Amino acid sequence: MVLVHSPAGIRKPPTHRLIGLQCLATMVLAVAGWGFIGWIAGKSLLLGGLIVVLPNAYFAWRAFSYNGTRSVARVVGGFIQAELGKLLFTGLLFAAVFKWAEPLHYIALFAGFVVVLLVSLLAAAVLLGT
């Protein structure tokens, strides 16, 4: 695996690969749910996966926007803002799904969320070599 080096010498993590794997896991879950359980479960699995993917994409975009800067305060501040935004975005997405995405299969929704979250954790461990 090749990591891109920033001008400051800090490796930029392969966030595009992680987000891509999360999207792939979300689509596989949604298609499998739709095929084996029904369209409501497929839609719920899709929404559960998207509740992980979208905030993580926001975090990656926001946290690494200061790549290459020499200001530690900007980098740390960017990470803090990115994490807070990700948590807020996740809560808003859950609220929006509960309000507007009826009918839902609640078990499938939370299963999609947890499975894609676990996939992203495992993928991060593999891609980052830890």
Backbone hydrogen bonds in HBPLUS format (Angstrom, degrees):
<---DONOR---> <-ACCEPTOR-->    atom                        ^
c    i                          cat <-CA-CA->   ^        H-A-AA   ^      H-
h    n   atom  resd res      DA  || num        DHA   H-A  angle D-A-AA Bond
n    s   type  num  typ     dist DA aas  dist angle  dist       angle   num
A0012-LYS N   A0004-VAL O   2.87 MM   8  5.52 173.7  1.88 171.0 173.0     1
A0006-SER N   A0010-ILE O   3.13 MM   4  5.53 160.3  2.17 137.7 143.9     2
A0009-GLY N   A0006-SER O   2.90 MM   3  5.28 163.4  1.93 117.1 122.2     3
A0015-THR N   A0013-PRO O   2.82 MM   2  5.57 138.0  1.99 106.6  93.7     4
A0017-ARG N   A0014-PRO O   3.14 MM   3  5.54 129.5  2.40 105.6 117.7     5
A0018-LEU N   A0014-PRO O   3.26 MM   4  6.68 157.7  2.31 149.5 155.7     6
A0019-ILE N   A0015-THR O   2.92 MM   4  6.15 168.9  1.93 159.7 161.8     7
A0020-GLY N   A0016-HIS O   2.98 MM   4  6.01 152.3  2.06 135.8 144.2     8
A0021-LEU N   A0017-ARG O   2.89 MM   4  6.13 156.0  1.95 149.7 155.5     9
A0022-GLN N   A0018-LEU O   2.95 MM   4  6.21 152.2  2.03 147.4 155.4    10
A0023-CYS N   A0019-ILE O   2.93 MM   4  6.19 155.9  1.99 148.5 154.8    11
A0024-LEU N   A0020-GLY O   2.92 MM   4  6.18 158.1  1.97 147.7 153.9    12
A0025-ALA N   A0021-LEU O   2.89 MM   4  6.08 163.6  1.92 148.1 152.4    13
A0026-THR N   A0022-GLN O   2.92 MM   4  6.09 154.9  1.98 145.6 152.9    14
A0027-MET N   A0023-CYS O   2.95 MM   4  6.20 161.2  1.98 151.4 155.8    15
A0028-VAL N   A0024-LEU O   2.94 MM   4  6.15 164.1  1.97 155.0 159.3    16
A0029-LEU N   A0025-ALA O   2.97 MM   4  6.09 164.5  2.00 148.0 152.5    17
A0030-ALA N   A0026-THR O   2.95 MM   4  6.12 162.8  1.98 149.1 154.1    18
A0031-VAL N   A0027-MET O   2.95 MM   4  6.10 167.2  1.96 152.9 156.0    19
A0032-ALA N   A0028-VAL O   2.93 MM   4  6.02 163.3  1.96 149.4 154.8    20
A0033-GLY N   A0029-LEU O   2.79 MM   4  5.91 162.4  1.82 152.1 157.6    21
A0034-TRP N   A0030-ALA O   2.89 MM   4  6.01 158.5  1.94 145.6 151.8    22
A0035-GLY N   A0031-VAL O   2.88 MM   4  6.03 158.7  1.93 147.3 153.4    23
A0036-PHE N   A0032-ALA O   2.86 MM   4  5.92 160.7  1.90 153.3 157.9    24
A0037-ILE N   A0033-GLY O   2.84 MM   4  5.29 152.8  1.91 136.5 145.0    25
A0038-GLY N   A0033-GLY O   2.99 MM   5  6.35 161.2  2.03 147.9 153.4    26
A0042-GLY N   A0038-GLY O   3.00 MM   4  6.27 159.3  2.05 151.5 158.2    27
A0043-LYS N   A0039-TRP O   2.88 MM   4  6.00 160.4  1.92 146.2 150.9    28
A0044-SER N   A0040-ILE O   2.93 MM   4  6.08 155.3  1.99 143.4 150.8    29
A0045-LEU N   A0041-ALA O   2.82 MM   4  6.01 157.5  1.87 152.0 157.6    30
A0046-LEU N   A0042-GLY O   2.96 MM   4  6.13 155.5  2.02 143.6 150.6    31
A0047-LEU N   A0043-LYS O   2.92 MM   4  6.17 162.1  1.96 149.5 154.0    32
A0048-GLY N   A0044-SER O   2.89 MM   4  6.06 158.9  1.93 146.7 153.0    33
A0049-GLY N   A0045-LEU O   2.98 MM   4  6.16 157.0  2.03 147.3 152.9    34
A0050-LEU N   A0046-LEU O   2.92 MM   4  6.16 157.6  1.97 150.0 156.7    35
A0051-ILE N   A0047-LEU O   2.97 MM   4  6.17 140.0  2.13 144.3 154.4    36
A0052-VAL N   A0049-GLY O   3.00 MM   3  5.33 146.9  2.11 104.9 115.0    37
A0053-VAL N   A0049-GLY O   2.96 MM   4  6.28 165.4  1.98 152.7 156.8    38
A0054-LEU N   A0050-LEU O   3.02 MM   4  5.76 164.1  2.05 143.5 147.2    39
A0056-ASN N   A0052-VAL O   3.21 MM   4  6.25 153.6  2.28 146.4 154.3    40
A0057-ALA N   A0053-VAL O   2.87 MM   4  6.08 152.8  1.94 156.0 163.8    41
A0058-TYR N   A0054-LEU O   3.00 MM   4  6.25 157.4  2.05 149.6 156.0    42
A0059-PHE N   A0055-PRO O   2.87 MM   4  6.10 157.8  1.92 145.2 151.3    43
A0060-ALA N   A0056-ASN O   2.93 MM   4  6.16 163.7  1.95 149.1 152.7    44
A0061-TRP N   A0057-ALA O   3.00 MM   4  6.17 162.8  2.03 149.7 154.3    45
A0062-ARG N   A0058-TYR O   2.88 MM   4  6.02 166.3  1.90 156.0 160.0    46
A0063-ALA N   A0059-PHE O   2.71 MM   4  5.62 168.0  1.72 156.9 161.2    47
A0064-PHE N   A0060-ALA O   3.32 MM   4  6.00 155.8  2.38 135.1 140.4    48
A0065-SER N   A0062-ARG O   3.44 MM   3  5.36 167.1  2.45 104.8 105.3    49
A0069-THR N   A0066-TYR O   3.13 MM   3  5.71 164.4  2.16 138.4 138.8    50
A0075-VAL N   A0071-SER O   3.24 MM   4  6.59 160.2  2.28 149.3 154.3    51
A0076-VAL N   A0072-VAL O   2.90 MM   4  6.09 175.8  1.90 161.7 162.5    52
A0077-GLY N   A0073-ALA O   2.83 MM   4  5.81 159.0  1.88 142.6 149.7    53
A0078-GLY N   A0074-ARG O   2.81 MM   4  5.88 149.1  1.90 141.2 149.8    54
A0079-PHE N   A0075-VAL O   3.00 MM   4  6.32 152.4  2.08 148.1 155.1    55
A0080-ILE N   A0076-VAL O   2.95 MM   4  6.24 161.2  1.99 153.8 158.9    56
A0081-GLN N   A0077-GLY O   2.93 MM   4  6.07 168.2  1.95 150.7 154.1    57
A0082-ALA N   A0078-GLY O   2.89 MM   4  5.94 152.7  1.96 140.2 148.7    58
A0083-GLU N   A0079-PHE O   2.93 MM   4  6.11 159.8  1.97 149.1 153.8    59
A0084-LEU N   A0080-ILE O   2.99 MM   4  6.18 167.2  2.00 153.4 157.1    60
A0085-GLY N   A0081-GLN O   2.88 MM   4  5.94 158.6  1.92 145.8 152.5    61
A0086-LYS N   A0082-ALA O   2.87 MM   4  6.01 150.3  1.95 142.7 151.2    62
A0087-LEU N   A0083-GLU O   2.99 MM   4  6.24 161.2  2.02 151.1 155.0    63
A0088-LEU N   A0084-LEU O   2.98 MM   4  6.19 164.2  2.01 150.2 154.7    64
A0089-PHE N   A0085-GLY O   2.80 MM   4  5.88 161.5  1.83 149.0 154.7    65
A0090-THR N   A0086-LYS O   2.90 MM   4  6.05 156.2  1.95 147.3 153.5    66
A0091-GLY N   A0087-LEU O   3.06 MM   4  6.32 163.7  2.09 148.9 152.7    67
A0092-LEU N   A0088-LEU O   2.91 MM   4  6.17 158.7  1.96 151.2 157.6    68
A0093-LEU N   A0089-PHE O   2.89 MM   4  6.09 153.3  1.96 147.2 154.5    69
A0094-PHE N   A0090-THR O   3.00 MM   4  6.29 161.7  2.03 152.6 157.0    70
A0095-ALA N   A0091-GLY O   2.98 MM   4  6.19 163.4  2.00 148.8 153.6    71
A0096-ALA N   A0092-LEU O   2.86 MM   4  6.05 158.7  1.91 147.5 153.5    72
A0097-VAL N   A0093-LEU O   2.92 MM   4  6.10 159.8  1.96 150.8 156.0    73
A0098-PHE N   A0094-PHE O   2.94 MM   4  6.16 167.0  1.96 155.4 158.7    74
A0099-LYS N   A0095-ALA O   2.97 MM   4  6.10 146.5  2.09 143.9 153.3    75
A0100-TRP N   A0096-ALA O   2.85 MM   4  5.87 166.7  1.87 154.3 157.5    76
A0101-ALA N   A0097-VAL O   3.01 MM   4  4.93 152.3  2.09 136.0 138.0    77
A0108-ALA N   A0105-HIS O   3.04 MM   3  5.40 114.8  2.48 105.8 120.8    78
A0109-LEU N   A0105-HIS O   2.94 MM   4  6.23 152.9  2.01 152.9 161.8    79
A0110-PHE N   A0106-TYR O   3.08 MM   4  6.32 171.0  2.09 154.1 154.2    80
A0111-ALA N   A0107-ILE O   2.83 MM   4  5.93 148.4  1.93 144.1 154.5    81
A0112-GLY N   A0108-ALA O   2.81 MM   4  5.91 159.7  1.85 148.4 153.0    82
A0113-PHE N   A0109-LEU O   3.07 MM   4  6.35 156.1  2.13 144.3 151.0    83
A0114-VAL N   A0110-PHE O   2.94 MM   4  6.10 168.4  1.95 149.1 151.7    84
A0115-VAL N   A0111-ALA O   2.85 MM   4  5.91 168.2  1.87 154.1 158.0    85
A0116-VAL N   A0112-GLY O   3.07 MM   4  6.03 168.2  2.09 145.9 149.6    86
A0117-LEU N   A0113-PHE O   3.00 MM   4  6.07 150.2  2.10 141.8 151.0    87
A0118-LEU N   A0114-VAL O   2.88 MM   4  6.10 156.6  1.93 150.0 155.9    88
A0119-VAL N   A0115-VAL O   2.83 MM   4  6.07 157.1  1.88 150.0 157.0    89
A0120-SER N   A0116-VAL O   2.94 MM   4  6.10 154.6  2.01 142.6 149.0    90
A0121-LEU N   A0117-LEU O   3.05 MM   4  6.34 149.8  2.14 142.6 150.8    91
A0122-LEU N   A0118-LEU O   2.92 MM   4  6.17 165.4  1.95 155.1 158.4    92
A0123-ALA N   A0119-VAL O   2.82 MM   4  5.93 160.1  1.86 149.0 155.5    93
A0124-ALA N   A0120-SER O   2.92 MM   4  5.95 154.5  1.98 140.2 147.1    94
A0125-ALA N   A0121-LEU O   3.08 MM   4  6.29 155.9  2.14 143.0 149.2    95
A0126-VAL N   A0122-LEU O   3.00 MM   4  6.28 155.5  2.06 148.4 154.9    96
A0127-LEU N   A0123-ALA O   2.77 MM   4  5.90 173.7  1.77 158.2 160.4    97
A0128-LEU N   A0124-ALA O   2.91 MM   4  5.77 154.2  1.98 143.2 150.0    98
A0130-THR N   A0125-ALA O   2.98 MM   5  5.13 145.8  2.09 146.2 153.8    99
A0129-GLY N   A0126-VAL O   3.24 MM   3  5.08 148.3  2.34  95.2 104.6   100
